[in-house]
């Protein structure tokens, strides 16, 4: 049986910090402008958009993703090709960026909503659905013995910041998070990524 949590408890849940690794030889003061490549995995484009938004909100100078996509198309490149140091250097020069953010969506399970109808104690036999935490959204109008229940969305992201000149990984982080939907879960992760970068990267607002 899966325990039901109130909304307030869910907002406080999953507050874990990301696992972060930083290159001790990295010079973050040299990183003035960045681009975010589409993430690999399900909903990778969405993850890149959310990462871009978090970077912008944190004060970073980020190339517009449509411009990045146009350059990749013009050069007949794919996002995966940017892992090659020579290709990363080429993209950096074409876009005028110092680093690229690349990543992977390791898990993306959407929110699920369903109705449980029982004559007595409708919470008693609620079981886990879709791997997320189950929470109540209240009763259903016109169905006094029913409850509207939802599961949280689960997302796991991995991201790296790569120097375009050297191909070196400057920063790497991974994190799993539960949110009310996929976008909010991704946003919780990318915001946590920014908090890990703020103390070490002068390109972010402090």
C-alpha positions as CSV (number, residue, x, y, z in Angstrom):
1,X,0.0,0.0,0.0
2,X,1.4,3.4,-1.0
3,X,1.1,6.1,1.6
4,X,-0.8,9.3,0.6
5,X,1.0,12.6,1.2
6,X,-0.6,16.0,1.4
7,X,0.5,18.6,-1.1
8,X,2.6,20.6,1.4
9,X,4.6,17.6,2.2
10,X,5.2,16.9,-1.4
11,X,6.5,20.4,-1.9
12,X,9.1,19.7,0.8
13,X,9.9,16.3,-0.6
14,X,12.8,15.4,-2.9
15,X,14.9,18.3,-1.7
16,X,18.1,16.4,-2.2
17,X,21.1,18.1,-3.7
18,X,22.6,16.9,-7.0
19,X,25.7,14.8,-7.2
20,X,28.3,17.2,-8.5
21,X,31.9,16.8,-9.8
22,X,34.1,19.8,-10.7
23,X,37.3,19.8,-12.7
24,X,39.9,21.2,-10.3
25,X,41.8,22.7,-13.2
26,X,38.8,24.5,-14.7
27,X,38.9,28.2,-15.2
28,X,35.2,29.2,-15.0
29,X,36.1,32.9,-15.2
30,X,36.9,32.3,-18.9
31,X,33.4,31.0,-19.6
32,X,31.4,34.0,-20.8
33,X,28.9,32.6,-23.2
34,X,27.3,29.1,-23.4
35,X,25.0,27.0,-25.5
36,X,22.8,24.1,-24.5
37,X,22.6,21.1,-26.8
38,X,19.5,18.9,-27.0
39,X,19.8,16.2,-24.2
40,X,19.8,12.6,-25.2
41,X,16.9,10.4,-24.0
42,X,13.2,10.9,-23.8
43,X,12.0,14.5,-23.8
44,X,15.6,15.6,-24.4
45,X,14.5,18.8,-26.3
46,X,12.3,19.8,-23.4
47,X,15.1,19.2,-20.9
48,X,17.4,21.4,-22.9
49,X,14.8,24.1,-23.0
50,X,14.3,23.9,-19.2
51,X,18.1,24.0,-18.7
52,X,18.3,27.1,-20.9
53,X,15.6,28.8,-18.9
54,X,17.4,28.1,-15.6
55,X,20.6,29.4,-17.0
56,X,19.0,32.6,-18.2
57,X,17.2,33.1,-14.9
58,X,20.6,32.7,-13.2
59,X,22.2,35.4,-15.3
60,X,24.1,33.3,-17.8
61,X,24.6,34.5,-21.4
62,X,23.1,31.7,-23.5
63,X,22.8,31.3,-27.2
64,X,19.2,31.1,-28.4
65,X,18.5,27.4,-29.1
66,X,17.0,28.1,-32.6
67,X,20.4,29.6,-33.6
68,X,22.2,26.5,-32.3
69,X,19.8,24.2,-34.2
70,X,20.4,26.3,-37.3
71,X,24.2,26.0,-37.0
72,X,24.0,22.2,-36.4
73,X,21.8,21.9,-39.5
74,X,24.0,24.1,-41.7
75,X,27.1,22.1,-40.7
76,X,25.2,18.8,-41.1
77,X,26.0,18.0,-37.5
78,X,24.0,16.2,-34.8
79,X,24.0,16.9,-31.1
80,X,25.9,13.7,-30.4
81,X,28.6,14.8,-32.8
82,X,29.4,17.7,-30.5
83,X,31.0,15.3,-28.1
84,X,33.9,15.2,-30.5
85,X,36.5,17.8,-29.4
86,X,37.0,19.1,-32.9
87,X,33.3,19.4,-33.5
88,X,32.8,21.2,-30.2
89,X,35.5,23.6,-31.1
90,X,33.9,24.2,-34.5
91,X,30.5,24.9,-32.9
92,X,32.1,27.2,-30.3
93,X,33.7,29.3,-33.0
94,X,30.6,29.5,-35.1
95,X,28.4,30.5,-32.2
96,X,30.9,32.5,-30.2
97,X,30.5,30.3,-27.1
98,X,33.1,29.2,-24.6
99,X,31.3,26.1,-23.3
100,X,28.5,23.7,-24.2
101,X,26.0,22.1,-21.9
102,X,25.2,18.5,-22.9
103,X,23.1,16.0,-21.0
104,X,20.9,12.9,-20.8
105,X,17.4,12.3,-19.6
106,X,17.8,9.0,-17.8
107,X,14.2,8.8,-16.7
108,X,11.0,10.7,-17.5
109,X,7.8,9.3,-16.0
110,X,4.8,11.6,-16.4
111,X,2.2,12.3,-13.8
112,X,-0.8,10.0,-13.7
113,X,-4.3,11.0,-12.5
114,X,-7.0,8.5,-11.7
115,X,-10.2,8.1,-9.7
116,X,-10.6,5.7,-6.7
117,X,-14.2,4.9,-5.8
118,X,-15.1,3.0,-2.6
119,X,-18.0,3.1,-0.3
120,X,-15.8,3.3,2.8
121,X,-12.3,4.5,3.4
122,X,-11.3,5.2,-0.2
123,X,-7.6,5.5,0.7
124,X,-7.3,2.1,2.2
125,X,-6.5,0.1,-0.9
126,X,-4.6,2.6,-2.9
127,X,-1.5,1.1,-4.4
128,X,1.5,2.6,-6.2
129,X,0.9,3.7,-9.8
130,X,3.7,4.5,-12.2
131,X,6.4,4.6,-9.6
132,X,5.5,8.0,-8.2
133,X,4.3,9.2,-4.9
134,X,0.5,9.1,-4.6
135,X,-1.3,12.1,-3.4
136,X,-5.0,13.2,-3.1
137,X,-6.5,16.0,-5.1
138,X,-9.8,15.8,-3.2
139,X,-13.2,14.4,-3.9
140,X,-14.8,14.2,-7.3
141,X,-17.9,16.4,-7.9
142,X,-21.0,14.3,-8.1
143,X,-19.2,11.2,-6.7
144,X,-19.2,11.5,-2.9
145,X,-17.5,8.2,-2.4
146,X,-14.7,8.8,-4.9
147,X,-11.3,10.6,-4.6
148,X,-9.2,12.0,-7.4
149,X,-5.7,10.8,-6.9
150,X,-2.4,11.6,-8.8
151,X,1.1,10.2,-8.9
152,X,4.1,12.5,-9.1
153,X,6.2,12.8,-12.3
154,X,9.7,11.3,-11.9
155,X,12.7,12.7,-13.8
156,X,16.4,11.9,-13.6
157,X,18.9,14.2,-15.5
158,X,22.6,14.1,-16.0
159,X,24.4,17.2,-17.4
160,X,28.0,18.3,-18.2
161,X,29.6,21.6,-19.0
162,X,32.3,21.1,-21.7
163,X,35.0,23.5,-22.7
164,X,34.8,24.0,-26.5
165,X,38.5,24.6,-26.9
166,X,39.9,21.7,-25.0
167,X,36.9,19.3,-24.9
168,X,37.5,19.0,-21.1
169,X,34.5,18.5,-18.8
170,X,34.5,21.4,-16.4
171,X,31.4,20.4,-14.4
172,X,29.2,17.4,-14.2
173,X,26.0,16.8,-12.2
174,X,23.2,14.3,-11.9
175,X,19.9,14.3,-9.9
176,X,16.6,12.6,-9.7
177,X,13.5,14.5,-8.6
178,X,9.7,14.2,-8.2
179,X,7.4,17.0,-9.4
180,X,3.7,17.5,-10.1
181,X,4.5,17.2,-13.8
182,X,7.6,16.5,-15.9
183,X,8.4,20.2,-16.5
184,X,8.3,21.1,-12.8
185,X,10.5,18.1,-12.0
186,X,13.0,19.1,-14.7
187,X,12.9,22.7,-13.4
188,X,13.6,21.5,-9.9
189,X,16.7,19.7,-11.1
190,X,18.1,22.4,-13.4
191,X,17.6,25.0,-10.6
192,X,19.6,22.8,-8.3
193,X,22.2,22.5,-11.0
194,X,22.4,26.3,-11.1
195,X,22.8,26.5,-7.3
196,X,25.8,24.2,-7.6
197,X,27.4,26.4,-10.3
198,X,26.7,29.8,-8.8
199,X,29.6,29.7,-6.2
200,X,32.2,28.6,-8.9
201,X,31.1,30.3,-12.1
202,X,31.3,34.1,-12.2
203,X,29.1,34.1,-15.3
204,X,26.1,33.5,-13.1
205,X,24.4,36.1,-10.9
206,X,25.2,35.9,-7.2
